[in-house]
Amino acid sequence: MVVNYIVNFLDEHKDECQFSLEEILADYTCEKPSDKWILHKLKEKYKDEIIITRLKNQSPIISLKDTGHEILYKAWYENQEKKMEDERIRVVKSAGEIIVEDIRSQIYLLHSYPSPITFLENAEEDVPVTLQTLLETIILKNKRGDLLRWRVIITAISHAIISGTRPRSFISSILTALSSLLLKKYGSSSLLDILSALGFSASYREARVFEISSVLHPYLYESQQGFTQFVFDNVDHQTCTLTGSNTLHAMAGIQCTTPKIKNLFSSVIPRVQKIPASIEVGKFGRIDVLPFQKVNPGIASVKIENLQDLNPLTNDIEVNTVECSWFYEKWQHGDKMPGSFKFINLFNYINCITIIKQKKG
């Protein structure tokens, strides 16, 4: 039965707490009932210990709470230690159980990265209140003045703790951004893997996935209410993984939009599930240079025509009403009359229109 299969799957993966229903049933070969029926049966079995989140155009996400907190709350006042040291340890363990429960109860998106405009701005929203309160109590104690620097440290440490608690069901925007920066700066996969093992950054593979996902989805914003300009220049990266002079020469561009538009890049970046082959990556955004094939040799292709035959000229001059009026006024008033060009413009209306209008290439 499909419900028993899901229960066994969750029991075998107790180290993680968040799965999509599609991920759980990926290897299930029997007939599958509807998602609504499956979720109803899971709710009957786990009751309040299961959290089901439905996202638009995505498979439902299933999360299990940690049941250890129930035993903790029940025995809190029954098992107080007599020794002060033992009591302090018991309090710390109790706080840890509460924080772990809150971390496991969070729902994180695993199929996309935050939008470029808010990639790091919303990092604090991923941190449970209990974990943030604990770190603020530890780090902000006796701190004075501007606390912004210390709050950044608190958020970074929080992301490292959540990544250690949920290594496969949490993608940290802070650790991913740091690994991407280090990869561009030094190009060392070993450096990223060492820092990732210590919990200070995302892995080399995650940095590559983020890089490829960003290249595959370069969101270009088109606005009819402002001015957009594309600026391109050469980009040099000192990359240790390359041979020769260890310098990568490339061309890169930026999109400048005036005036500044709020929420310009509000779309998320879809996360690729599999890193494509190098030959496929090399085709991203590539425009092949096509050689010019000269059909006819030089001056032999030049044709000379008699313009008089193509467009015969006549000696008959026709004068329209406006020109006749100017001649008469010029004869009557002399220098007081403006020139013919200015006079004719009095009867014309010049409307500035867009001559070139095409999509950006």
C-alpha positions as CSV (number, residue, x, y, z in Angstrom):
1,M,0.0,0.0,0.0
2,V,1.3,3.4,-0.9
3,V,0.8,4.8,2.7
4,N,3.0,2.0,4.2
5,Y,5.6,2.7,1.5
6,I,5.7,6.4,2.5
7,V,5.8,5.5,6.3
8,N,8.8,3.2,5.7
9,F,10.5,5.8,3.6
10,L,10.1,8.4,6.4
11,D,11.4,6.0,9.0
12,E,14.5,5.2,6.9
13,H,15.3,8.9,6.4
14,K,14.8,10.2,10.0
15,D,18.0,12.3,9.6
16,E,16.0,14.6,7.3
17,C,12.6,16.2,7.9
18,Q,11.5,17.7,4.6
19,F,10.5,15.8,1.4
20,S,8.4,16.4,-1.6
21,L,5.7,13.8,-2.3
22,E,7.1,13.4,-5.8
23,E,10.6,12.6,-4.3
24,I,9.2,10.0,-1.9
25,L,7.2,8.2,-4.6
26,A,10.0,8.4,-7.3
27,D,10.7,4.6,-7.0
28,Y,7.2,3.5,-6.2
29,T,6.1,1.2,-9.1
30,C,2.6,0.3,-8.1
31,E,-0.6,2.2,-9.0
32,K,-0.7,5.6,-7.2
33,P,-3.9,7.1,-5.8
34,S,-4.5,10.8,-5.9
35,D,-2.3,13.2,-3.9
36,K,-5.4,14.4,-1.9
37,W,-6.1,10.9,-0.7
38,I,-2.5,10.2,0.2
39,L,-2.2,13.4,2.2
40,H,-5.5,12.7,4.0
41,K,-4.2,9.2,5.1
42,L,-0.9,10.6,6.3
43,K,-2.7,13.3,8.3
44,E,-4.8,10.6,9.9
45,K,-1.7,8.6,10.9
46,Y,0.7,11.3,12.1
47,K,-2.0,13.8,13.2
48,D,-0.2,17.0,14.5
49,E,3.3,15.6,13.9
50,I,3.2,16.2,10.2
51,I,3.2,19.4,8.3
52,I,1.9,19.5,4.7
53,T,2.7,22.5,2.5
54,R,1.1,23.0,-0.9
55,L,3.0,25.2,-3.3
56,K,1.8,26.5,-6.7
57,N,2.9,24.2,-9.6
58,Q,4.9,22.0,-7.3
59,S,4.5,18.7,-5.5
60,P,3.3,18.9,-1.9
61,I,6.0,19.1,0.7
62,I,5.9,16.9,3.7
63,S,7.7,17.7,7.0
64,L,7.8,15.8,10.3
65,K,8.2,17.4,13.6
66,D,10.6,16.2,16.3
67,T,8.5,14.4,19.0
68,G,11.2,14.6,21.6
69,H,9.9,18.0,22.8
70,E,6.7,16.3,24.2
71,I,8.7,14.1,26.5
72,L,10.8,17.1,27.4
73,Y,7.9,19.3,28.4
74,K,6.2,16.4,30.4
75,A,9.3,15.6,32.4
76,W,10.7,19.2,32.8
77,Y,9.6,19.7,36.4
78,E,9.8,16.0,37.3
79,N,13.5,15.5,36.6
80,Q,15.2,18.6,38.0
81,E,18.8,17.8,38.9
82,K,20.0,18.5,42.4
83,K,23.5,19.6,41.3
84,M,23.8,23.0,39.7
85,E,26.1,21.8,36.9
86,D,23.7,19.0,35.9
87,E,20.8,21.4,36.0
88,R,22.6,23.8,33.7
89,I,23.3,21.1,31.2
90,R,19.7,19.9,31.3
91,V,18.5,23.5,30.6
92,V,20.9,23.7,27.6
93,K,19.8,20.4,26.2
94,S,16.2,21.4,26.6
95,A,16.8,24.6,24.7
96,G,18.6,22.6,22.0
97,E,15.6,20.3,21.6
98,I,13.3,23.2,21.2
99,I,15.5,24.9,18.5
100,V,15.9,21.6,16.6
101,E,12.1,21.2,16.5
102,D,11.7,24.7,15.1
103,I,14.4,24.1,12.5
104,R,12.8,20.9,11.4
105,S,9.4,22.6,11.2
106,Q,10.6,25.2,8.7
107,I,9.7,24.9,5.0
108,Y,12.5,25.8,2.6
109,L,12.4,25.9,-1.2
110,L,14.8,23.5,-2.8
111,H,13.9,23.9,-6.5
112,S,14.9,27.6,-6.9
113,Y,17.2,30.3,-5.6
114,P,15.9,33.7,-4.4
115,S,15.6,36.5,-6.9
116,P,18.8,38.5,-7.6
117,I,17.4,41.7,-6.1
118,T,16.6,40.0,-2.7
119,F,19.2,37.2,-2.7
120,L,20.7,38.2,0.6
121,E,18.1,40.7,1.9
122,N,15.7,38.0,3.1
123,A,18.3,35.7,4.7
124,E,17.0,36.4,8.2
125,E,13.6,35.1,7.3
126,D,15.1,31.6,7.0
127,V,16.1,31.6,10.7
128,P,13.7,30.4,13.4
129,V,13.0,32.9,16.1
130,T,14.3,30.6,18.9
131,L,17.6,30.1,17.2
132,Q,18.0,33.8,16.5
133,T,17.1,34.6,20.1
134,L,19.7,32.2,21.4
135,L,22.5,33.6,19.2
136,E,21.5,37.2,20.0
137,T,21.7,36.4,23.7
138,I,25.2,35.0,23.3
139,I,26.7,37.4,20.8
140,L,25.0,40.7,21.5
141,K,25.7,40.6,25.3
142,N,27.5,43.7,26.4
143,K,27.7,45.0,22.8
144,R,27.3,48.8,22.3
145,G,26.8,51.1,19.4
146,D,25.9,49.9,15.9
147,L,24.9,46.2,16.1
148,L,24.5,45.7,12.3
149,R,27.8,44.0,12.0
150,W,27.0,41.6,14.8
151,R,23.6,40.8,13.4
152,V,25.2,39.8,10.1
153,I,27.4,37.4,12.0
154,I,24.3,36.0,13.8
155,T,22.5,35.4,10.5
156,A,25.6,33.7,9.0
157,I,26.1,31.4,12.0
158,S,22.4,30.6,12.0
159,H,22.6,29.5,8.3
160,A,25.6,27.3,9.1
161,I,23.7,25.7,12.0
162,I,20.6,25.1,9.9
163,S,22.7,23.6,7.1
164,G,24.3,21.2,9.6
165,T,20.9,20.2,11.0
166,R,19.3,19.8,7.5
167,P,22.2,19.2,5.1
168,R,20.0,18.0,2.2
169,S,16.8,20.0,2.7
170,F,18.2,23.6,3.1
171,I,20.0,25.8,0.6
172,S,21.5,28.8,2.3
173,S,21.6,31.9,0.3
174,I,24.5,33.3,2.4
175,L,26.7,30.1,2.0
176,T,25.8,29.8,-1.6
177,A,26.7,33.4,-2.4
178,L,30.1,33.1,-0.5
179,S,31.0,29.9,-2.4
180,S,30.1,31.5,-5.7
181,L,32.3,34.5,-4.9
182,L,35.3,32.3,-3.8
183,L,34.9,30.2,-7.0
184,K,35.1,33.3,-9.2
185,K,38.0,34.7,-7.2
186,Y,40.2,31.7,-6.8
187,G,38.7,28.9,-8.9
188,S,39.7,26.3,-6.4
189,S,37.3,23.4,-5.8
190,S,39.4,22.1,-3.0
191,L,39.1,25.4,-1.1
192,L,35.3,25.3,-1.3
193,D,35.1,21.7,-0.3
194,I,37.3,22.3,2.8
195,L,35.2,25.3,3.8
196,S,32.1,23.3,3.2
197,A,33.3,20.5,5.4
198,L,33.8,23.1,8.2
199,G,30.3,24.5,7.6
200,F,31.6,27.9,6.4
201,S,30.3,27.8,2.8
202,A,28.4,25.8,0.3
203,S,30.1,22.9,-1.5
204,Y,31.9,23.3,-4.9
205,R,29.0,21.4,-6.5
206,E,26.4,23.7,-5.1
207,A,28.4,26.7,-6.4
208,R,28.5,25.2,-9.9
209,V,24.8,24.5,-9.8
210,F,24.0,28.1,-8.8
211,E,26.4,29.4,-11.5
212,I,24.8,27.3,-14.2
213,S,21.3,28.1,-13.0
214,S,22.0,31.8,-13.2
215,V,23.5,31.5,-16.7
216,L,20.5,29.5,-17.9
217,H,18.0,32.1,-16.6
218,P,19.5,35.6,-17.2
219,Y,16.4,37.7,-16.5
220,L,16.4,40.8,-18.8
221,Y,13.9,43.4,-17.8
222,E,12.2,45.4,-20.6
223,S,10.5,48.6,-19.5
224,Q,8.6,51.1,-21.6
225,Q,8.7,53.7,-18.8
226,G,12.4,54.3,-18.6
227,F,15.7,54.2,-20.5
228,T,17.6,50.9,-20.7
229,Q,21.2,50.7,-21.8
230,F,23.5,47.6,-22.1
231,V,27.1,48.1,-21.3
232,F,29.7,45.5,-22.3
233,D,33.4,45.3,-21.5
234,N,36.2,42.7,-21.1
235,V,36.4,40.8,-17.9
236,D,39.6,39.2,-16.6
237,H,39.6,36.5,-13.9
238,Q,42.7,35.2,-12.3
239,T,41.7,31.5,-12.2
240,C,44.1,29.0,-10.8
241,T,42.4,26.1,-12.5
242,L,43.4,27.4,-16.0
243,T,46.7,26.8,-17.6
244,G,49.0,29.3,-19.4
245,S,48.9,32.8,-17.8
246,N,46.1,31.7,-15.4
247,T,43.8,34.5,-16.7
248,L,40.4,34.0,-18.2
249,H,39.6,36.7,-20.8
250,A,35.8,37.1,-21.4
251,M,33.2,39.6,-22.3
252,A,30.5,40.5,-19.9
253,G,27.7,43.0,-19.8
254,I,25.4,44.8,-17.4
255,Q,21.9,46.2,-17.9
256,C,21.4,49.9,-16.7
257,T,17.9,51.1,-16.2
258,T,16.9,54.7,-15.5
259,P,15.0,55.6,-13.4
260,K,15.5,52.9,-10.8
261,I,12.5,50.5,-10.7
262,K,11.5,48.8,-7.5
263,N,11.4,45.0,-7.6
264,L,13.1,45.0,-11.0
265,F,14.1,41.3,-10.7
266,S,11.3,39.8,-8.7
267,S,11.4,36.3,-10.3
268,V,13.3,33.5,-8.6
269,I,16.1,31.5,-10.3
270,P,15.0,27.9,-11.1
271,R,17.6,25.5,-9.8
272,V,18.9,22.9,-12.2
273,Q,18.8,19.4,-10.8
274,K,21.7,18.0,-12.8
275,I,24.9,19.7,-14.0
276,P,25.1,19.5,-17.8
277,A,28.1,18.4,-19.6
278,S,30.9,20.9,-20.4
279,I,30.1,20.8,-24.1
280,E,26.5,21.9,-23.3
281,V,27.7,24.6,-20.9
282,G,29.9,26.0,-23.7
283,K,26.8,26.6,-25.9
284,F,25.0,28.8,-23.3
285,G,24.5,32.3,-24.8
286,R,26.9,31.5,-27.7
287,I,26.6,33.2,-31.0
288,D,28.6,31.5,-33.8
289,V,30.7,33.8,-36.0
290,L,29.7,33.2,-39.6
291,P,32.3,33.9,-42.3
292,F,31.4,36.3,-45.1
293,Q,31.2,34.6,-48.5
294,K,32.1,37.0,-51.3
295,V,29.9,36.1,-54.2
296,N,31.1,38.5,-57.0
297,P,34.6,39.8,-57.4
298,G,35.2,43.4,-56.6
299,I,34.4,46.1,-59.2
300,A,33.0,43.6,-61.7
301,S,29.8,43.6,-59.7
302,V,29.4,47.4,-60.0
303,K,26.7,48.6,-62.5
304,I,26.6,52.1,-63.9
305,E,23.3,53.5,-65.1
306,N,22.3,56.7,-66.8
307,L,20.2,58.5,-64.2
308,Q,18.6,60.6,-66.9
309,D,17.1,57.5,-68.4
310,L,16.0,56.2,-65.1
311,N,14.5,59.5,-63.9
312,P,14.2,62.0,-66.7
313,L,14.4,65.6,-65.7
314,T,12.1,68.3,-67.2
315,N,12.7,72.0,-67.8
316,D,9.1,72.8,-66.9
317,I,9.0,74.3,-63.4
318,E,5.7,74.2,-61.4
319,V,5.2,76.8,-58.7
320,N,2.7,76.0,-56.0
321,T,0.4,78.4,-54.1
322,V,2.8,78.8,-51.1
323,E,5.8,79.7,-53.3
324,C,3.7,82.2,-55.3
325,S,2.6,83.8,-52.0
326,W,6.2,84.1,-50.8
327,F,7.3,85.7,-54.1
328,Y,4.5,88.2,-53.8
329,E,5.2,89.1,-50.2
330,K,8.9,89.3,-50.8
331,W,8.3,91.8,-53.7
332,Q,5.9,93.9,-51.5
333,H,7.8,93.9,-48.2
334,G,11.4,93.2,-49.2
335,D,13.7,92.5,-46.2
336,K,10.9,92.3,-43.7
337,M,9.8,89.0,-45.3
338,P,11.6,85.9,-44.0
339,G,13.5,83.5,-46.2
340,S,11.7,81.0,-48.3
341,F,12.7,78.0,-46.1
342,K,11.5,79.7,-42.9
343,F,8.3,80.9,-44.6
344,I,7.4,77.4,-45.8
345,N,8.0,75.9,-42.3
346,L,5.2,78.1,-41.0
347,F,2.9,75.8,-42.9
348,N,4.5,72.6,-41.8
349,Y,4.4,70.5,-38.5
350,I,7.5,68.5,-37.6
351,N,6.7,65.5,-35.4
352,C,9.7,63.6,-34.0
353,I,9.2,59.8,-34.3
354,T,11.3,56.8,-33.5
355,I,13.4,55.9,-36.5
356,I,14.9,52.6,-35.1
357,K,12.8,50.4,-32.9
358,Q,13.9,46.8,-32.5
359,K,14.4,44.3,-29.8
360,K,17.8,44.1,-28.1
361,G,20.1,41.7,-29.8
